[in-house]
Amino acid sequence: MSQPHCESLNSTNNSSSTLASNGSPIEKPQNGIAGLKHWKHDIVAGFVVALISLPFSLGIAVASGAPPITGITSAIIAGFVLPFLGGSYVTISGPAAGLAPVLMAGMLTLGHGNLASGYPLLLVAIFFAGILQILLYRFKMARYAAIFPAPVVEGMLCAIGLMIIVKQIPLIEGTTFHEKDVFGILREFPSQLPTILDHPLVIELGLFSLVMIFGLSMIQSPVLKVVPPLVFVVVIGSALAWFLGLESKYLVQIPANPLSHGIVTPDFKTIFQDSSLWLSCATLVLTLTMIDGVESLATIAAIDKIDPYKRRSNPNRTLLAMGVSNIASSLAGGLTIIPGGVKSTANIMAGGKTQWANFYNACFLLGMLLFLRDIINLFPYPVLAAVLIFTGYKLCKPSIWIHMYKIGPEQLAVFSVTAVVTIFTDLLVGIFAGIFAKYLVTAWNVVSIERQLQSNRSWLVSISSLFQDPISKVELQDRIFHVYAEGPLCCFNVLAFSRALESVPAEANTIRLHFGEGVRLIDHTTRENLLSWIDESHVVGIHPIELVGWGRMTPRTMHISSMCVLDTEHILAAGMD
């Protein structure tokens, strides 16, 4: 048999990103008291983020079926909690558009079709979701988010994007729909078309805002990188609404005294006394916790990659911060809180350096709520709907489907199953359907490889290996840390592989990963995690990485993170020789 292929990957070439031009190390800003010295940068970034967060938070609250003020309340609480609990460095947290469909569905279910009566009950679910997140932090469960296959997460977000778009139709059309679910709105839409003639200004303003936000998003401008198009659209749309005299019923309404009359508290009494609500509430708590956790950890990982200081967030600490934030938010009548990609990116572009930017963002939002209520009340619903339609589009745009296909047809299949099942049922069922589809695809590939190798192993043994520890041995020899893998590497056993990668001794100056013949498959999720770990390894001082036996693996497509399977033709040919 031919000698194992060995590929050396020296990740230290990226370390220049944390060096000054003269070669000296750049000080990495830290959270807490030490981070206050960066206040000049953080306060400017906080102001820019507040300009984005204000309309975005209002829109998310409206999309959730909650009072508009609750979106601002959530963003303020997040800004006052996160800097003191840490977990990440430049992520900005607040209400999430991705959870809007779940929150509305939860309100309708708990309130028996009535949003107003369901909202205080929803707050109870958010409260217990926060409690559960803290328990998960206590048992260090954040690492288990890695078992969610990447196409399942993408499929879930795609379905959420489609739901967000459909649920903005009543707002952008300026009418009240009787139906609240996606298919109900689509069925009712034709009958509501004639009502557009009764208030043409609403639909015209909404469509104009929609065209403007898509148009601005295609313009490459340094200004639009710092202040996203949605801010300009809301400002221009609000000015047009005021100039054209749009009726007040189509405008946001913030209570005159928001702190005393605009807050709804959780209705624990009704939940505890009505046992018929217990199952629905428990399901909602589980759904919020799962989606909140997966999306939060995915967001901080993505933001870490664009952090100019290459700092690494602590996923478990982030889970604690989210739990405390959700408890505080629910008690103040707010929505669920998770890190936001748009606001976090804007924070980095505006020069934010620590979590204090989140704190200043909250201060600015509180000031706007107290002193600029009349201006906030000029925000038109159709303009906010246009912003959310654009947000939803980014989650489900055609390029995402094409990207999944390029990774591999099997990834597109898992992605599609997750998205379709989610739309037709709910998010929790969609996630489990996607995971099951991923399992079937992975198991089929492993069994197929065994058949090609004419192996005597039964199919039951082959598929059970997907859940077994693939690492046979780790050892340190001559300052080289060896990790031996002898089983399929997939999302179902990725935790064992991750633990091995994280156990590198301080005295090691090289890492050598051995992929034995037992490694029949490396799935997309594991390969993506491996490549990400290699790319970021310089941050924790890891030196050259060598991949032994990687040449035995054949990628299914040309995409860098596609599924890899054992090159059976090469193995059989070598065996015959």
ABEGO torsion letter per residue (X at the ends): XBBBBBBBBBAAAAAAAABBAAGBBBBBBBBEAAAAAAAAAAAAAAAAAAAAAAAAAAAAAAAAGBBAAAAAAAAAAAAAAAAAAEGBAABBBEBBAAAAAAAAAAAAAAAGGBAAAAAAAAAAAAAAAAAAAAAAAAAGAAAAAAABBAAAAAAAAAAAAAAAAAAAAAAAAGBBBABABAAAAAAAAAAAAAAAAABAAAAAAAAAAAAAAAAAAABBBAAAAABBAAAAAAAAAAAAAAAAGBBAAABBBBBABAAAAABBBBBAAAAAABAAAAAAAAAAAAAAAAAAAAAAAAAAAAAAAABAAGBBBBAAAAAAAAAAAAAAAAAAGBBBBBBBAAAAAAAAAAGBABAAAAAAAAAAAAAAAAAAAAAAAABBAAAAAAAAAAAAAAAABAAAAAAAAAAEAAAAAAAAAAAAAAAABBAAAAAAAAAAAAAAAAAAAAAAAAAAAGBABBAAAAAAAAABBABABBBBBGGBBBBBBABBBBAAAAAAAAAAAAABBAABABBBBBBBAABABBBAAAAAAAAAAAAAAAAAGBBBBBBBGAAABBBABABAABBBBBBAAAAAAAAAX
